[in-house]
C-alpha cells in the first residue's frame, strides 16, 4: 500500500522520551518535580496496595473522555509489552491505583481509588470519576507498584445552563498509522483545548504492511493482516496507541469519540459488510471490533458494547453556549445506494424511506434540537452532510457513502433544525481526507434556498499521506458546489473557538506527514457570526 | 457496502461446524469448546510454501454470550502466526462456532515428523498433531525456486510475493493471490527476486506472466524485462526480453552459480503493473 522509506527505529525511540518531556512542559514546568517528589513508592500518598510489575506498563499512555459537569472518565491500558497479546500480561488481574487532583503537582488530590485491570478487558482501566466541580481543569495519573503513568490533563463541562463565555475545542479523524506520522497531533497537544473530538477511522482494519509504510518499523505478523478477530483489533489499537504524539494529544484534554467505518471494516452499513459476508458472521466481527474500541477509548463502563450493539450517539452540554450531538451514522444506516460508488442522484439515494441515522437516532436528534438548549447546536459525526458534486460539468455525481446517498435524512435533519428554530446549526465531520467548509441546505436542488447551517469537514490526520493544497478532485468540488467556501487537500485537524457572538474554525495543516517533524500551520481561519450561517474569512 | 470493490485477502470468521472435539481437563464443564480442522495438518519448511493452514475454532455451548480467548502454542522450532485467538461468541441454538486460520511456519531445518500444536482456553485443552513433510527434492530437473524466499520492489495489497513461487502456474487462479503484482501503477522498473536455498548451478528460467482468457498476455502480460542472477554478491544480466506478448517465456543461458535470480521489469503490455504468475529456475 505504501512504499516510501523515511523513519528509522532510533528516531522513534528518541521521540518517545522527548514527547513526555514536552507534555510536562505543556502542563507546567513543575509537573516533573511533583512526580519525582512522590517516587519511589510514597505509599502514604498512594495507599498501601501495590502489584509488582517488572516493566513499565504505561506504554500506551493515558486518556480522559466524555466530560460531564461533575464527572469525567479516565483511562489507561496496562501493556508492558504493547505489541504482545494482552500487552505481555496475564493471566492474573492487576491492581491499578489512580489519583485526580486540582493541580498538576498533585498537592490537592480530590479523588483517588483502586481498580482491578482484568484480562477480559485487555487490562484496560476505565474509571468514571464523579463528584467533580464543573468547568474545572483536573490532572490524573495511574500507578502500578513502582511505575507511575504520565500525567493527563482533563476538564469537566460547565454546569447545565451556565453562561459560558467561550469554548475552545479541536476535532480530528482518519489516522492510518502506516501512511503518516502524527505531526498534527503533536500540534494539537501543544494547544489548549477544553475538549477534543475524534470523528472516526481511529484505526484501519487493513494490515500495516511488513515495513509499516512510511514508518519503516518492523512489526510482528499479526499486524500485517486485516483485523477480524478480537485479538486482531486489540493489537491494532495497541499499535496505534504506541505513537507518542497520539499519546500526548490524549493526555492534553478530554476526548469525545465516535467511530466511522474503518474501526470495523471499509464502508460497512448496519449488519451489512463491505463484501456481503453472511450477517451472522459479520455481526461477530462487528462485536469484536466494538469490544476492542470500547476497551481502548475513554468511554464509560456503562457504554461497553453488548455483542454487536454499541450505544455511541449521545449529547454533551457546554452550558448555554454549545450542545454537541455526537452521532453514529454507521450502525443504523441503510445499505449504500447504487452499489456504493459515485453516482448521480438515483431512486435509492432519493428514497424517502432510507436513513443514515436510523429512525430512533433521528427522533432523538430532532427532539433534542427542539429544546434549543444552547446557542450553537453542533452535530459531531462521521461524514459530510453537504452535497459534494464531484463531476465537472452539468452532470451531478455524488458519493453514495456520505449524506448525498441519504438525501431524505439530510432533508429531515437539516430541515428539522430550521423548522425547530435552531439558532446556529453547525456540523463537524471527517472521513473525506480533505478539508471542506460548506453552507448547509436542506435541499440542494433548490438553488435559491438560503443556507440553514454551516459544515466544517476536517481533513485526515495521516490517511492519504502528504497530499497537496488542491488536488484535481478538490478543484472540481470548489468549482461545482457554490455552497463550498473552502477546500484543502493536506493533512491536519481543525481548532474551533466559540463565543456567543462568533464561531472561528482554524484549519491546521501539515507540510508533510510522510517524514517526521513536519510543520503545522494555519491554512485558513473561517468565521461564522451568531445568527448567520454564511462562512467568512476571519 | 461496495459491490465494485475487489475482496481483500482476509481471514474469514466462518460460522461452521468442524471436525475433532475438545478434550476437557478435569474440573467444571466449560461453556467454550475448542476444535480444529481435519488432521493431520501437513506443513513444509520452505519460506514461501507453508502447506496446510490450521483452522481453529471455539464453540459456545453455554447459555450466555461470552468473549473468549484461546491460546495457541507449538513445539519448537515451529512457529504460529497467531498466539491468541479471541472472539465474541454469542449463545445461540444451535451452538455458534467461530473459527479462524492459523499459518504454521516451519524453518527449513525442521526435522520431518510429528509436532504438537496446543490449543487452550481457561478450561479446555486440545492437542493437534502437525506433520512436517520432507522438503521437496531440489535435484536435476526440479524447480529450484519453488517455495524459496521471494521479495519484490513493491507488492500490491491484494498479492503476496510468495504467490509467484507457489508451484501454481494456472492463470485462471490469478485472483487468489497465486501470482505477484507490483504495487506502483504505471511506475517502472519493478523487480522481483527469488533467493535460492544455496548457491546453485542454473541455466534456465521459465517465466509465466499473466495470460488468462480474460486477461491475455497481449493486453496484460510482462513486455520488457531483464533476467539477472546474483553471483558473489554481484548482479549479472543473463537474458533480455523485449516486446513480449506470450504468457510463457523460457530464458536459457550459460550455466552460472547463482545465489538469487531476479526479474527487472521495464514495461508491461498495459503499461501499468508488472505481473508474474510463476517464476521457475532449473539447472538445465
Interface residues (C-beta under 8 A of the other chain):
Chain A: X1 X3 X85 X86 X91 X119 X120 X206 X221 X222 X225 X226 X228 X229 X230 X231 X234 X266 X267 X268 X269 X272 X273 X274 X275 X276 X277 X278 X280 X281 X284 X285 X287 X288 X291 X306 X307 X308 X335 X336 X339 X340 X341
Chain B: X1 X2 X3 X4 X5 X7 X8 X9 X10 X11 X12 X13 X14 X15 X65 X67 X69 X81 X82 X83 X84 X85 X86 X87 X88 X89 X90 X96 X98 X100 X122 X153 X154 X157 X183 X184
